[in-house]
Structure formats: structure tokens, C-alpha cells
Amino acid sequence: HIPTAVNIPLAELSANPPTDDRGALIVVYCRSGSRSAAARETLVNMGYTNVVDFGGIYRWQGELELP
């Protein structure tokens, strides 16, 4: 995972959003990009206004942390 990222499975996102601040910048990503698109849509439908879909983690150029 990307360092400092918070892992919230898509199935738990509605019940466990990353913050109560609906205007906070939230960047979502997943392995390939399809779940991140669904996560963004879920958050936008919940009223979050600053959600960016980074897509697949393969696009990340920086260091990664292993579990």
C-alpha cells in the first residue's frame, strides 16, 4: 500500500467513511482502478465533494509498504 494510506474495503466504505469532513481531500485507489471508481462514486453519493480517483496502484511512482 501507499505509505500513510488508510485501507477501507469498498464493502465497508458506506458504514466506515474515512472522515466526517465532507470537504476533505480524499484520494482513492485500488489494484486495477475499478474498485476505486466505485469508491469515488460511493463517497460522492454520500456527499463528499473533493474525491479524486487515482486509479490503480500500478500508477504510483513512489515507495510502497508491504503488509
HELIX and SHEET records of a PDB file:
HELIX    1   1 LEU A   10  GLU A   12  5                                   3    
HELIX    2   2 SER A   34  ASN A   45  1                                  12    
HELIX    3   3 ILE A   57  ARG A   59  5                                   3    
SHEET    1   A 2 ILE A  26  CYS A  30  0                                        
SHEET    2   A 2 VAL A  51  GLY A  56  1                                        
END                                                                             
